[in-house]
Structures are given as structure tokens and as C-alpha cells.
């Protein structure tokens, strides 16, 4: 068999949009292919071939019409891409046979036609390209080897190269796009084969057939000029989907790292590492290209960002990922008592894990407690697909979720859980615990399961939508018993808690409304208790099988819906404002009266920051103001607003125990609508006791915010 350097097929293509240096950057389809064979041994050339290609969308840009000289009518009569590629193979094979050759290599003017046009389009159309399109030589790089003083490769153009080696231009009659470029490349190839260059083509470039999986160590150097961030990915997309989006470009081994959010779920972003800067720069040209119906944003990233997501130091993970060419599946929601044998039995004989139990990796907290997550290795795609068919099937009393995963996701999940602080990392005894708010009356903790949790609400869902969703069970909701859950930014988190009049009614709601549709989404409904509600707000998980505690129960200033730990018996003003505990401590004001004073913190000082130096790894959630079916007016409270009550020293120097403000205390409300009046404010506090002579409403404008001060009789509602 002849070597690849004996025969070249000079190849050229044009698209219905941008061509030249921007070829493939606008996702337009190929409309023209031109090729010609060059026998490097005998220095002979074959017949010049030109084929038009019919695109799926018969639209040409003005620039493309001008450059190619083609019209829509001509393309309408042409063959589609798959047919033209068949003609290419048949034509080349016939000519090779006549020359006595059996193999060849493509020769192109720059990699764009192969990497940015042909492979991406074939991938979108599910076409299998012939093997010849996975290896090629770039005539510019071959010329640069002959004449290194001619300039940088990226700055070279075909007209400049021809002028440099004194090859005359073609006559105007032959300057048709495609024909001109191929003839010029053929002349250049023959020229550098002759004296004085006697060049041998050897810079063969390859296109990877598939993504290679592998582990990445945190100590491994990663060049920042090879990493990009892809944003806007479908949440269910896998590393293979991302590799397909970048088809034609070579991704480094284990170079796709799917990013996870604080809850361990994919957030629609990924970091991708390529083999060199050239491929990274070509990837940036695919900014806002489409994956299905979604456009994907592509930006530069750094090696540090990639290592933060994909790097790991665990020997257990390294050993687990040391098996190459394995398909990784993530299992989520496993019972905490599940053993390796239970998981293997669940997967069944049609989807055996690689090396049985050695192909399983259970994710655990640093103290050895299971998290309910596990990763499984499969030796082939068939076994993995069989396993994915068991998505949401039951193991024990829980349904199990199965997803495709990556080596980077394994590292990321393990890093997340293994870095969770344990109780042993609490501050030293010299630090006085922070005070907490007493549980408001409407959230009195208890084990009676008279509440329900709604999960998966549309982010646009309002109280009226929830009440409509509840239907006939609305009458069983306690007064002020609807609690929307907001995230740290004050936006809906997709969760809500509803207090029912009895556990029986809560059970009926969970049975009848579970997975009922609200707008275009189904909503999950679980029965729970007020105590479990507090656990969820601290970062734990709750489903139909019970409660999973939060990964860390550090003493922290609880959101107003619950208390995280018992209040200290005595607390001084100095302890309340300890500088080590606050990101920006506020200077305490001198006491104006013997009554308790309130220290207010703006939203940016949310509870998660109070132990910021302890690497807290949880996400705080905050309940919205309580709402009842009879109270349809609803104004969202500011996210993260916190009030601390501290008993100031009396004149005699005595210090009283901390307590919630009693009669006469003030509540500050931020974020009121600009047109809100006194009646709106009083309606907001409906259901809480205050005397007409005790309240005063003062509305002021300060730094673009509307604020109100009111004196409730019972307790603080923030």
C-alpha cells in the first residue's frame, strides 16, 4: 500500500455565507466542493472536479453570491451533501486505481473547510464521513516548513505564498471561485516538491473520532490559552453532546467539565479544554452556534477555572477513573442503606458494571455518611443505554435518577462533598455564638406532618397560581399558611410550603396533587412537618421517602423562619458585634432607652456570610411573607433582611437575656412599591396584633428605596 505522502487530493469548499478566514463561523451550509488529485511520486495531476451542493436552506448571502457567482436556481438542481460525498469517493477511487494507488490524504488551504464546515455540518445532519476526512495536510504549514522566514503560519495567505515563490497568477478566464484556489494549491505543491525544496509532506493533522475520557489532577498544568467556557447548554446535555457541538476540533483527554450549581445539579455551563490554542481559537468562532434549538455562548476561560471544576486529589477517584474508554453513569437518590450488591441487582444482567463492585463509586461525606449519590462504569454504550432505561425506577422505597456523567463531574461532586466542613470545625470557645431569632408564631416547629412542600413551581408562579393549583383543598389551608421560598437574590426558588389544617388533609393534597401540571410544568407535592421545613431551608433535602439532613449543621444565624441552635443565656453588646464574625461590622449605637434595640443588616449581609471564614457550603433560603387564601395582596419581602435583638445594659450595669422585641418595637420594610400607601402596609401585616394608637407609618425615599417603619404588637415579620 502506498504511503499517505504519495498521493494528495487537493480539496476546497465554500458555504452559503461567510468564506475565506470566516468560513464556518456563521453555521451556513456547504454549497460548493472542488478537488483534484496530485501524484507526488510521478508529479502528475488528475482531472479537476467541481460539484454544487444543495443546502437544506436555499438562501445565499449577498457576499456568497458575489464570491461564488452561484444562484439559488443552480443550487436547487444540485445534489445534497451526502450524495456529493459519495460522488467524491467514487471519483477519487477510480482515479487512484488508474494511477495504481490505493490511499490518499486531503490537502487544504487552512483547516477551516474540514474542522469548521464539513465536520460540524455532517454532525448536525447525522452523516458518517469517510475516513479520509479525519486526516489532512495544511498547505500553509507545509510551505512554512520549506520557507520559515516567509512569516507566521496564521498570517500566510495563498496569494502571498504564490507571490513569495514567484508563481504567476492565473489568467482572468480561470479565476472562478473553487477552480482558482485548487489550481493554485496544485501549482504550489508541485513547486515545493521540485528543486531546491525537495519537500516531503509530513505534517499530518488528525480529527478525533470521539471524546476520550480521563481524570485530571489538581497538580496538572493547564494552559489558559486552551480553555473555553460554554454557557446556555441544555441541562440534560452530556460531555458527548458538547464534544458533538465542537465536532472537528480536538478536545483534550478528559477535557469536558460540566459545571454544577450549589445543589449539585448541572447549571448549563461547561469548561472545555482543547489540545492547543489553535483549536481553542476555532472554538471561540462557534460563539452563538446552536445545539438543537438553543444557541450556545462561548467565551475564554482560564486553566485555574478548569482545575477548580475538573481537578481532583483523591486516590480513590483516580483509581476509579483509571479504566479508560468507559461510559460513566451517575445515580442519584439512592437509599442511605444501599449496598454495592443492591445497586448491581437494580442495574440487572443487561447492564453489568465494569468489574462488578469495583466499577461502583459511592459518594460520601468526610465522616463516611452516604450522600445518596454513586457513579457506575460501563464498558460499552449498549450497557449504559440499558442502565439509563431504569431512570426513576424504584430501589427500596425511593426512585432512582440516572444520568450520563463525566470524569470531571465525578471529581467535582467528590470535591464538593469532601470539602464540606464537619462539626469539629466549629469556632473555638472564645467566640461567642451569634444570637438567633425565635421561631415566629406561624412557623412553630413540630413533628406533625400537617404541611406540604411544592417543588418545581414555575418561577413566574404567584400565590394565585398556587391556590388555583390546590383547587378544592384551598379551604383547608391555615390562615397565612402559604410560604413562597425565595433564594438569596430574593427570587423564587421554585419551592413553596403550605400549612394545612390537619395531617390528613396534607396527606390528601400530596396524593391528589403530586405531579399535577401548573402552566407548562408538573409540580411535585410532598407531605412534611414544620420541623422538616426548617431542615429544607437549611439546605437539606426532602422527598416522599423522608428527610436527608443538610451536609453541614454549623451554628449559623438562621433565616427568620427557624432557629438553628439554642440561644445563649447571656449575650453582651460587644459579643454581638465581634469583628471576626461580620464581613463589615457595624458600629453599635449607644442605648437610648432600657428597651431592647434592634441591629438591622441590609440584604447583602445575609446569614451565609457570618461564618464566611469557615468555608460554609450551603445555600440559604428565605420564606416570603405568609399568605392566606383570603389575603390576595402580596408584596415580596427583601431577600436576606435580618434583625437581631440584643438587650442593652441598664443604667445599673445589669445585662438581661436576649429576647425578641416586645410591644413598641419597630420593623423596617425595604423594597416597598413606590405607590404603596398606609392601607397597603397594614394589609400586609393582616393577622398580627397592633393597636391603632401604637402604629405609625413613615414612608421616605432614601437612595432610591422606599422604607416604612411600623410598630407591631407581637413579633417581627421580615
Order of alpha helices (4+ residues) and beta strands (2+ residues): beta-beta-beta-beta-alpha-alpha-alpha-beta-alpha-beta-alpha-alpha-alpha-beta-beta-beta-alpha-beta-beta-alpha-beta-beta-alpha-beta-alpha-beta-alpha-beta-beta-alpha-beta-beta-alpha-beta-alpha-beta-beta-alpha-beta-beta-alpha-beta-beta-alpha-beta-beta-beta-beta-alpha-beta-beta
